[in-house]
């Protein structure tokens, strides 16, 4: 008799839940979701290599640098690897970190060819993409590229 009573309560609760769920109406549409797509990117800029290995200047050299950054996400850190053609002569090869700002990228790297620290500033080649997904039927629309 105890099993039948428990089973009866379980069936009653199940029917009550099903009835209230069915009468609740249509579920609201999901809210739109913003997705930011970030990709590796290229930086072109100026760099100052400190130290004097291979340099005519004991204080270092200014040069034109081309770097690959791990991400183009704004206001975030990125890994950086690049080559620098120093105006005083010679080429540098560096590895380090960068910070992507809205207007420029700042880098702090170690130049393995010239055996010295390097700082740089430049501009990214790609802007990040933002998309809005969902919101009323699952349609996707790009809002900024």
C-alpha positions as CSV (number, residue, x, y, z in Angstrom):
1,X,0.0,0.0,0.0
2,X,2.9,2.4,0.7
3,X,4.3,1.9,-2.8
4,X,1.0,2.6,-4.4
5,X,0.6,5.8,-2.3
6,X,4.1,7.0,-3.3
7,X,3.5,6.2,-7.0
8,X,0.2,8.1,-6.9
9,X,2.0,11.2,-5.4
10,X,4.7,10.9,-8.1
11,X,2.1,10.7,-10.9
12,X,0.2,13.7,-9.4
13,X,3.3,15.9,-9.2
14,X,4.3,14.9,-12.8
15,X,0.9,15.8,-14.1
16,X,1.0,19.1,-12.3
17,X,4.4,20.0,-13.7
18,X,3.3,19.0,-17.2
19,X,0.1,21.1,-17.0
20,X,1.9,24.2,-15.8
21,X,4.6,23.9,-18.4
22,X,2.1,23.4,-21.2
23,X,0.1,26.5,-20.2
24,X,3.1,28.7,-19.7
25,X,3.1,29.6,-23.4
26,X,5.9,30.2,-25.8
27,X,9.4,30.5,-24.4
28,X,11.1,33.9,-25.0
29,X,13.6,34.2,-27.8
30,X,17.2,33.8,-26.7
31,X,19.2,37.0,-26.2
32,X,21.7,38.0,-28.8
33,X,25.3,37.0,-28.1
34,X,28.3,39.0,-29.1
35,X,31.3,37.1,-30.3
36,X,34.8,38.6,-30.8
37,X,37.0,36.8,-33.3
38,X,40.7,37.3,-32.8
39,X,43.4,36.2,-35.1
40,X,47.2,36.4,-35.3
41,X,48.3,39.6,-36.9
42,X,51.3,41.6,-38.2
43,X,52.8,44.7,-36.7
44,X,54.9,47.2,-38.7
45,X,56.7,49.9,-36.7
46,X,59.9,51.3,-35.1
47,X,62.1,49.6,-32.6
48,X,65.0,50.6,-30.4
49,X,67.5,47.8,-29.6
50,X,69.7,48.5,-26.6
51,X,73.3,47.3,-26.4
52,X,76.1,47.5,-28.9
53,X,76.7,44.0,-30.3
54,X,77.0,44.6,-34.0
55,X,76.1,48.2,-33.7
56,X,78.1,51.4,-34.5
57,X,76.3,53.2,-31.6
58,X,77.1,52.1,-28.0
59,X,73.6,53.2,-27.0
60,X,71.8,51.0,-29.4
61,X,70.0,51.4,-32.7
62,X,66.7,52.6,-34.1
63,X,65.2,50.3,-36.7
64,X,62.2,49.3,-38.8
65,X,60.6,46.2,-37.3
66,X,58.1,43.6,-38.7
67,X,56.5,41.4,-36.0
68,X,53.9,38.6,-35.8
69,X,51.6,39.0,-32.9
70,X,49.6,36.1,-31.4
71,X,46.3,38.0,-31.3
72,X,44.7,41.2,-32.6
73,X,42.4,41.5,-29.6
74,X,42.3,45.1,-28.3
75,X,43.5,46.0,-24.8
76,X,45.3,42.7,-24.3
77,X,48.7,41.2,-24.2
78,X,50.1,39.2,-27.1
79,X,53.2,37.1,-27.8
80,X,55.5,38.8,-30.4
81,X,58.2,37.5,-32.7
82,X,59.9,39.6,-35.4
83,X,62.8,40.9,-37.4
84,X,64.3,44.4,-37.3
85,X,66.4,46.2,-39.8
86,X,68.5,48.6,-37.8
87,X,69.3,51.9,-39.5
88,X,72.8,51.7,-38.0
89,X,73.5,48.5,-39.8
90,X,72.6,44.9,-39.2
91,X,69.5,42.8,-38.6
92,X,67.9,41.8,-35.4
93,X,65.6,38.8,-34.5
94,X,63.5,39.1,-31.4
95,X,61.0,37.3,-29.3
96,X,58.9,38.8,-26.4
97,X,55.5,40.3,-25.4
98,X,53.4,43.1,-26.8
99,X,50.3,45.0,-25.7
100,X,47.6,45.8,-28.2
101,X,45.9,49.2,-27.6
102,X,43.2,50.8,-29.7
103,X,45.7,53.0,-31.5
104,X,49.1,51.2,-31.4
105,X,51.0,48.2,-30.2
106,X,53.8,48.4,-27.7
107,X,56.4,45.6,-27.6
108,X,59.1,44.6,-25.2
109,X,61.3,41.8,-26.6
110,X,64.8,40.3,-26.5
111,X,66.9,40.5,-29.7
112,X,68.7,37.2,-30.0
113,X,70.9,38.4,-32.9
114,X,72.1,41.5,-31.2
115,X,71.9,40.1,-27.7
116,X,70.0,43.0,-26.1
117,X,66.5,44.1,-25.1
118,X,64.3,45.9,-27.6
119,X,61.3,48.1,-27.3
120,X,59.0,48.9,-30.2
121,X,55.8,50.7,-31.2
122,X,53.8,50.1,-34.3
123,X,50.4,49.5,-35.9
124,X,48.5,46.3,-36.5
125,X,47.5,45.1,-39.9
126,X,44.1,43.6,-39.0
127,X,41.2,44.8,-36.9
128,X,39.3,42.4,-34.7
129,X,35.9,41.3,-35.9
130,X,32.7,41.4,-33.9
131,X,29.5,39.5,-34.7
132,X,26.1,39.3,-33.1
133,X,24.7,35.8,-33.1
134,X,21.1,34.7,-32.3
135,X,18.4,36.8,-31.0
136,X,15.3,35.7,-32.8
137,X,15.4,32.6,-34.9
138,X,19.1,32.0,-34.8
139,X,20.1,34.3,-37.6
140,X,23.6,35.7,-37.5
141,X,24.6,39.2,-38.6
142,X,28.0,40.8,-38.7
143,X,27.9,44.3,-37.2
144,X,31.6,45.4,-37.5
145,X,34.6,44.2,-39.4
